[in-house]
Amino acid sequence: MRVFARPCRILSLFSALCVSTALAAASGAQAQTYPSKTISLIVGYSPGGQADALARVVARRLGETLNTSVIVENKPGANGMIAAQLVAQSPADGYAILFVTDAMATIDPHLPSSGRFDLAASMEPLISMAAAPLFLAANKDVPASTVRELVELSKTKDLSFGTSGSTTPHRLAGEMLQKRGNFKMLHVPYKGTSASVNDLLGGQISLVFGAATALEPLASAGKIKLIAVTSEKRYPQLPDVPAISETFEGFNLVSYLGLMVPKGTPADVVATLNKEVNRVLSNAETRGWMEKQGMIPIGGSSADFRKQIEADYKSRGEIIREVGMTPD
């Protein structure tokens, strides 16, 4: 038996070397062949909205850079979590990508609900594509045109603010403003921004938090007043509208849109997708379109997106618990 011990050991080492070489070759082959079939970009919202519009622009240009088909599939429901679960259950190979919003990643996980899907445990951040600052608008008859004047007005007049829902970044912006200004407003949730804007025009509510695309045309027509923007700095396309941070230093809240892939997706595939989406976002035509839609192109690494999500998850969670935010 001793005579064969050394040859057997050599044979075992040779077999292990063959296996590791085969695995390395397979990984290299995957990197060289990806993508070799259609990629699905899953959006958890109905066609026609901001998320869907951006997804379709990115899908078209990403398909061009990768020389493959990238299709958008709309799977609305449960604030995007139906789509998230679908992607999480897909093979971790880069052919199923989730279009994610900041609400899905940093608000929904804090909400009370049994059996809530754990996005962070199942998905890997890929890239942050766009930031969308919110604007605070007032009914034209509200006797205040600045944040400071609103705070003073609240001492003598009941103020209300409308949002597109109880568990949205819009709601968080209102709660943050009240906390920083040490005043109170009545929150009125709606099923979408258009309904809240209609009531703002009619005088049923005093204020609205919404996107530039929904509010700026009405402000230009003199039907409402733009009071401030929620981003830390003024929005480049509307430079005359002050930032809330100019009154309350450090105030900063923006919605953002990004991409995630299932946990376990090969690092080389993640790197390829991140690189190509960054290329899409650097395209002048794409950037111009996004800016017209009230979005600021972002890009960056997957690590950058992870840090952004982790920081907002922590800060927003504190506010959510404080106000007792619950789903509609």
C-alpha positions in Angstrom: 0.0 0.0 0.0 2.9 2.4 0.7 4.2 1.9 -2.8 1.0 3.5 -4.2 0.6 6.3 -1.5 2.7 8.9 -3.3 1.2 8.3 -6.8 -2.3 8.5 -5.3 -1.4 11.8 -3.6 0.0 13.1 -6.9 -3.2 12.0 -8.7 -5.4 13.8 -6.1 -3.4 17.0 -6.5 -3.6 16.7 -10.3 -7.4 16.1 -10.1 -7.9 19.2 -7.8 -5.8 21.2 -10.2 -7.9 20.1 -13.1 -11.1 21.0 -11.3 -9.9 24.5 -10.3 -8.6 25.1 -13.9 -12.0 24.0 -15.3 -13.9 26.4 -12.9 -11.6 29.3 -13.8 -12.1 28.5 -17.5 -15.8 28.4 -17.0 -15.8 31.8 -15.2 -13.6 33.3 -17.9 -15.9 31.9 -20.6 -18.9 33.4 -18.9 -17.2 36.8 -18.8 -16.3 36.5 -22.5 -19.8 35.4 -23.6 -22.0 37.6 -21.4 -24.5 38.5 -22.5 -25.5 35.7 -24.8 -29.3 36.1 -24.6 -32.0 38.6 -23.9 -31.8 40.6 -20.7 -35.0 41.4 -18.8 -35.3 44.7 -16.9 -38.2 44.2 -14.4 -40.1 47.3 -13.4 -42.5 47.1 -10.4 -44.7 49.9 -11.7 -47.3 50.4 -14.5 -46.3 51.7 -17.9 -46.3 55.4 -18.4 -44.8 56.7 -15.2 -41.3 58.2 -14.6 -39.8 54.8 -13.6 -41.1 53.1 -16.7 -40.0 55.9 -19.0 -36.4 55.8 -17.7 -36.3 52.0 -17.8 -37.2 52.0 -21.5 -34.6 54.6 -22.4 -31.9 52.8 -20.5 -33.0 49.4 -21.9 -32.8 50.6 -25.4 -29.3 52.2 -25.1 -28.0 49.3 -22.9 -29.1 46.9 -25.6 -27.1 48.9 -28.1 -23.9 48.9 -26.0 -24.1 45.2 -25.1 -25.2 44.2 -28.6 -28.2 42.2 -27.3 -31.9 42.7 -26.6 -32.9 44.3 -23.3 -36.6 44.2 -22.7 -38.7 46.0 -20.1 -41.2 43.9 -18.2 -43.8 45.7 -16.0 -44.8 43.7 -12.9 -46.7 46.3 -10.8 -48.0 45.7 -7.3 -47.1 45.9 -3.6 -45.0 49.1 -4.1 -42.6 47.3 -6.5 -42.1 44.3 -4.2 -43.8 41.8 -6.6 -41.1 42.7 -9.2 -38.4 42.4 -6.6 -39.4 38.9 -5.5 -39.6 37.8 -9.1 -36.0 39.0 -9.8 -34.7 37.6 -6.5 -36.1 34.2 -7.5 -34.4 34.3 -10.9 -31.0 32.8 -11.6 -28.1 35.0 -10.4 -26.6 35.3 -13.9 -27.2 38.9 -15.0 -30.2 38.2 -17.2 -32.8 39.5 -14.7 -32.3 43.1 -13.4 -34.6 44.9 -11.0 -35.4 48.6 -11.5 -35.5 49.9 -7.9 -36.7 53.1 -6.3 -35.4 54.6 -3.0 -38.8 53.9 -1.5 -38.4 50.2 -2.1 -34.9 50.1 -0.6 -35.1 52.6 2.3 -38.8 53.1 3.3 -40.7 49.8 2.7 -38.3 47.7 4.8 -39.2 49.7 7.9 -43.0 49.4 7.5 -44.9 47.1 9.8 -46.0 44.0 7.8 -45.7 40.3 8.5 -43.7 38.4 6.0 -42.4 41.6 4.3 -39.9 40.8 1.5 -36.3 41.5 2.6 -34.8 43.3 -0.4 -31.3 43.8 1.1 -30.9 40.1 1.9 -31.9 39.0 -1.6 -30.6 41.7 -3.9 -27.2 43.3 -4.7 -27.0 47.1 -5.7 -25.8 47.5 -9.2 -25.9 51.3 -9.9 -27.7 54.5 -9.0 -29.0 56.0 -12.2 -30.9 59.1 -11.4 -31.8 61.5 -8.6 -35.1 63.3 -8.6 -35.4 66.2 -6.2 -38.9 67.1 -4.9 -40.4 70.5 -4.9 -42.6 72.2 -2.3 -45.4 74.1 -4.0 -48.1 76.3 -2.5 -51.6 77.3 -3.6 -51.3 80.8 -5.2 -53.4 82.3 -2.4 -51.3 81.1 0.5 -49.7 84.3 2.0 -46.2 82.9 2.1 -43.5 82.6 -0.6 -40.6 81.2 1.4 -39.9 78.4 3.8 -39.4 80.8 6.6 -42.7 82.6 5.9 -44.5 79.2 5.9 -43.2 78.4 9.3 -44.4 81.8 10.6 -47.7 81.4 8.9 -48.3 78.0 10.6 -48.5 79.9 13.9 -51.7 81.6 12.8 -53.1 79.4 10.1 -53.6 75.6 9.8 -51.5 74.3 6.9 -51.9 71.0 5.1 -49.6 69.2 2.6 -50.5 66.7 0.0 -48.4 63.8 -1.2 -48.6 60.8 -3.5 -49.0 58.4 -0.6 -48.4 57.8 3.1 -45.2 55.8 2.6 -43.4 57.9 0.0 -40.3 60.2 0.0 -42.8 63.0 -0.5 -44.3 62.3 3.0 -40.8 62.0 4.5 -39.9 65.4 3.1 -42.9 66.9 4.8 -42.2 65.2 8.1 -38.5 66.3 7.9 -39.5 69.9 7.2 -41.9 70.0 10.2 -39.2 68.6 12.5 -36.6 71.0 11.4 -38.9 74.0 11.5 -40.6 72.9 14.8 -44.1 73.4 13.4 -47.1 71.2 12.4 -49.0 70.6 9.2 -51.7 68.1 8.3 -50.6 65.4 6.0 -53.1 64.4 3.2 -52.2 61.3 1.2 -53.4 60.8 -2.3 -53.3 58.0 -4.9 -50.7 59.8 -7.0 -49.4 63.2 -7.6 -52.0 64.4 -10.1 -54.8 64.1 -7.5 -52.9 66.1 -4.9 -52.1 68.8 -7.5 -55.8 69.1 -8.4 -56.7 69.7 -4.8 -53.9 72.2 -4.5 -55.3 74.1 -7.4 -58.7 74.0 -5.9 -57.5 75.2 -2.5 -58.5 72.1 -0.6 -54.9 71.8 0.6 -52.2 74.4 1.2 -49.1 72.7 -0.1 -47.8 69.8 -2.2 -44.5 67.9 -2.5 -44.0 66.7 -6.0 -41.7 66.4 -9.0 -40.7 69.3 -11.2 -42.4 67.9 -14.2 -45.8 68.0 -12.4 -45.4 71.4 -10.8 -43.2 73.7 -12.9 -45.6 74.2 -15.8 -48.3 75.3 -13.3 -45.9 77.6 -11.6 -44.9 79.2 -14.9 -48.6 79.8 -15.6 -49.0 81.5 -12.3 -51.4 78.9 -10.9 -49.2 77.8 -8.0 -46.1 79.0 -6.3 -42.8 77.0 -6.1 -41.5 77.5 -2.6 -38.4 75.4 -2.4 -36.6 72.2 -3.5 -35.7 69.4 -1.2 -32.2 68.7 -2.5 -29.2 70.1 -0.7 -28.4 72.4 -3.6 -30.7 74.3 -6.0 -31.9 72.3 -9.0 -29.9 73.4 -12.1 -32.9 73.6 -14.3 -34.8 75.8 -11.9 -32.0 77.9 -10.3 -34.4 80.6 -9.0 -36.1 78.1 -6.6 -34.2 78.1 -3.3 -33.2 74.9 -1.5 -34.8 74.1 1.9 -31.2 73.8 3.2 -30.8 77.5 2.7 -33.2 77.9 5.6 -32.5 74.7 7.5 -28.8 73.7 7.0 -28.2 70.1 6.0 -31.7 69.4 4.8 -31.5 67.0 1.9 -33.9 64.5 0.5 -34.1 63.3 -3.1 -35.8 60.3 -4.7 -33.6 58.1 -6.7 -33.8 55.3 -9.3 -31.4 52.5 -9.7 -30.8 48.9 -10.6 -30.2 45.7 -8.5 -29.4 42.1 -9.4 -29.9 38.9 -7.4 -27.4 38.1 -4.6 -24.7 35.8 -6.0 -24.5 37.4 -9.4 -20.9 36.9 -10.6 -18.6 39.9 -9.9 -17.5 40.1 -13.6 -21.1 40.3 -14.7 -21.9 43.0 -12.2 -18.8 44.9 -13.4 -19.8 44.6 -17.0 -23.4 45.8 -16.4 -22.1 48.7 -14.2 -19.7 49.8 -16.8 -22.2 49.7 -19.6 -25.0 51.5 -17.7 -22.5 54.2 -16.7 -21.7 54.5 -20.4 -25.4 54.9 -21.1 -25.8 57.6 -18.5 -22.8 59.5 -19.9 -24.5 59.8 -23.3 -25.3 63.4 -24.0 -28.7 62.6 -25.5 -29.7 60.4 -22.6 -28.6 63.0 -20.1 -30.5 65.7 -21.9 -33.7 63.6 -21.9 -33.3 62.8 -18.2 -32.9 66.5 -17.3 -36.1 67.4 -19.2 -37.9 64.8 -17.1 -36.7 66.4 -13.8 -33.9 63.8 -13.2 -30.3 64.3 -12.4 -28.0 61.6 -14.0 -25.9 59.9 -11.3 -24.0 56.7 -12.2 -20.9 55.5 -10.2 -19.9 52.1 -8.8 -22.1 49.5 -7.2 -20.3 50.2 -3.9 -21.4 53.9 -4.2 -25.0 52.8 -4.5 -24.8 50.4 -1.6 -23.4 53.2 0.7 -26.2 55.5 -0.5 -28.9 53.0 0.3 -27.4 52.1 3.7 -27.1 55.7 4.8 -30.7 56.6 3.7 -32.0 53.4 5.3 -30.7 54.4 8.6 -31.7 58.1 8.5 -35.1 57.5 7.0 -35.8 54.7 9.4 -35.5 57.1 12.4 -38.2 59.4 10.9 -40.5 56.5 9.9 -40.5 55.2 13.5 -40.9 58.6 15.0 -44.1 59.5 13.0 -45.4 55.9 13.0 -45.6 55.6 9.3 -47.8 52.8 8.0 -48.9 51.7 4.5 -52.1 53.2 3.0 
